[in-house]
C-alpha cells in the first residue's frame, strides 16, 4: 500500500521565519508526520527576510518559469528549495520579486499592513496549486496553516475542482489567532476571483460588512484545526456551529499525534465514502 501524501502549506516556518505559533508547528508537524510513515511536501513563500545563502536555497529550474495572473497582470513564479535542517526533508519556496523581495513579511516598519497583501496571497495560493500540478503529485490531504493560505480551500472547491490531481484531496485549515482580514483593501474579492470566479464564490469570506479570511476557509474546508488556544469570539462561534470535524487545541506532542489521528479519520471517511 502506497504512503498517504500530505501537502503542508504554510505562511511561516522555523528556522526560515521568526518564531510564531504557526512557524513552530509548521516546523515540527512535517517531520513528525514523515517519521510516522506519511509522504510529505512543504510549500511556503520565499519572504525577503529569508537568508538564501545561510539556508542554502537554490532554484528548481524544472519547476520555475510559470506565470501567475493576479488582477489581470502576469507575475513570474520562481520555485526554490532547501533541505530542512535536522530532517531528511525539503521545503519548497514560492518566490517573485514584486511580492517577496522586500525585507519584511506582512507589515512595514510602522506596523502598517502592505497594500498588496491581497495580491501576494492570491499569487501564493494559486502558485501553490500550480506547483503541485507541476509536481504531478496528488495529495490525499492539503493542510493549510495561516491566513495567507485561506484561499486554497476556495480554489480547490471551485477553480481546480475538475483537476484530477486534487479530485480526492481533503482540505484541512488550521486557524490561528493572527489574521489581517480587516486590513485588506476593499477590492480583495475582485482580486481573489481567479479563473472566472465571481463575487458569489467569494461570499463565504465576508462576515457582515467585513472581510473574514477564516470564515471563508471554515466554510470551504473539509475539516478544521484550532491552532491557537484563544481565537476570536466570531471564529469560536462559527466553529461551534459547523458540522465539519474540528480538532481542539492541544499542547506539545499531544498536538502532533492528535493531528495524525485527525488525518487518519478523514482518510477513513474517504475510503468509506
Residue pairs with C-beta under 8 A, 6 or more apart in sequence:
3 37
3 38
3 39
4 38
4 39
4 140
4 141
4 263
4 267
5 38
5 39
5 40
5 41
5 137
5 138
5 139
5 140
5 141
6 33
6 38
6 39
6 40
6 41
6 139
6 140
6 141
6 142
6 143
6 263
7 40
7 41
7 43
7 132
7 137
7 139
7 141
7 142
7 143
7 169
8 26
8 29
8 30
8 33
8 40
8 41
8 42
8 43
8 143
8 145
9 42
9 43
9 44
9 128
9 142
9 143
9 144
9 145
9 149
9 152
10 22
10 23
10 26
10 42
10 43
10 44
10 144
10 145
10 146
10 149
11 22
11 44
11 45
11 124
11 145
11 146
11 147
11 148
11 149
12 18
12 20
12 22
12 23
12 26
12 44
12 105
12 145
12 146
13 22
13 23
13 26
13 27
13 42
13 44
13 91
14 23
14 24
14 26
14 27
15 27
15 55
15 85
16 23
16 44
16 47
16 50
16 55
16 82
16 91
16 93
17 23
17 47
17 49
17 50
17 105
18 49
18 105
20 178
21 176
21 177
21 178
21 227
21 228
22 145
22 146
22 174
22 176
22 178
22 227
25 145
25 174
25 227
25 255
26 42
26 44
26 145
27 84
28 256
29 143
29 256
29 259
30 40
30 42
30 84
30 87
30 89
31 84
31 86
31 87
31 89
32 256
32 257
32 260
33 40
33 256
33 259
33 260
33 263
34 40
34 87
34 88
34 89
36 260
38 260
38 263
40 89
41 90
41 92
41 132
41 135
41 137
41 139
42 84
42 89
42 90
42 91
42 92
43 91
43 92
43 93
43 94
43 128
43 131
43 132
44 91
44 92
44 93
44 94
45 93
45 94
45 95
45 99
45 100
45 120
45 124
45 148
46 52
46 57
46 78
46 80
46 93
46 94
46 95
46 100
47 100
47 104
47 105
48 100
48 101
48 102
48 103
48 104
49 103
49 104
49 105
50 57
50 93
52 80
55 82
56 82
56 83
57 80
57 81
57 82
57 93
58 80
58 81
58 82
59 78
59 79
59 80
60 79
60 80
60 81
60 92
63 79
63 92
63 131
63 134
63 135
64 76
64 77
64 78
64 79
65 76
65 77
66 76
66 77
66 127
66 130
66 131
66 134
67 74
67 75
67 76
67 77
68 74
68 75
68 76
68 77
68 96
68 123
68 126
68 127
68 130
69 75
69 126
69 194
70 119
70 122
70 123
70 126
70 191
71 119
71 122
71 190
71 191
75 96
75 98
75 99
75 123
76 96
77 94
77 95
77 96
77 123
77 127
77 130
77 131
78 94
78 95
78 96
79 92
79 93
79 94
79 95
79 131
80 92
80 93
80 95
81 90
81 91
81 92
81 93
82 90
82 91
82 93
83 89
83 90
83 91
84 90
84 91
92 131
94 100
94 123
94 124
94 127
94 128
94 131
96 123
99 116
99 119
99 120
99 123
99 124
100 120
102 114
104 114
106 113
106 114
106 117
106 180
107 113
107 114
108 114
113 180
113 183
113 184
114 120
115 185
117 180
117 183
117 184
118 184
118 185
118 187
118 188
118 191
118 192
119 191
120 148
121 147
121 148
121 150
121 151
121 192
122 151
122 191
122 192
122 194
124 148
124 149
125 148
125 149
125 150
125 151
125 152
125 155
126 151
126 155
126 194
128 149
128 152
129 152
129 155
129 156
129 160
129 163
129 166
132 139
132 165
132 166
133 163
133 165
136 165
137 165
138 164
138 165
138 166
138 167
138 168
138 169
139 166
139 169
140 168
140 169
140 170
140 267
140 270
141 169
141 170
141 171
141 172
141 263
141 266
141 267
142 152
142 156
142 166
142 169
142 170
142 171
142 172
143 172
143 174
143 225
144 150
144 152
144 153
144 171
144 172
144 173
144 174
144 217
144 221
145 174
145 176
145 227
146 174
146 176
146 178
147 176
147 178
147 179
147 180
147 181
147 213
147 214
149 173
149 217
150 173
150 205
150 213
150 214
150 216
150 217
151 192
151 213
151 216
152 171
153 171
153 173
153 216
153 217
153 220
153 221
154 192
154 197
154 201
154 202
154 204
154 205
154 216
154 217
154 220
155 194
156 166
156 169
156 171
156 220
157 171
157 220
158 195
158 197
158 201
159 194
159 195
159 196
159 197
160 166
168 270
170 222
170 223
170 266
170 267
170 269
170 270
171 220
171 221
171 222
171 223
172 221
172 222
172 223
172 224
172 225
172 262
172 263
172 266
173 217
173 218
173 221
173 223
173 224
173 225
174 224
174 225
174 226
174 227
175 214
175 217
175 218
175 224
175 225
175 226
175 227
175 228
175 231
175 235
175 239
176 227
176 228
177 228
177 230
177 231
177 232
178 228
179 212
179 213
179 214
179 232
180 213
181 205
181 207
181 210
181 211
181 212
181 213
181 214
182 210
182 211
184 211
184 213
185 191
188 205
188 211
189 199
189 202
189 205
189 206
189 211
192 202
192 205
193 199
193 201
193 202
202 216
204 215
204 216
204 218
204 219
204 220
205 211
205 212
205 213
205 215
205 216
206 212
206 215
207 215
207 234
212 234
214 232
214 235
214 238
215 234
215 235
215 238
217 224
218 224
218 235
218 238
218 239
218 242
218 244
221 244
222 244
222 245
222 266
223 244
223 245
223 246
223 247
223 262
223 266
224 239
224 242
224 244
224 245
224 246
224 247
225 246
225 247
225 259
225 262
226 239
226 246
226 247
226 248
226 249
227 249
228 249
229 249
229 251
231 239
239 246
245 262
245 265
245 266
247 258
247 259
247 262
249 255
250 258
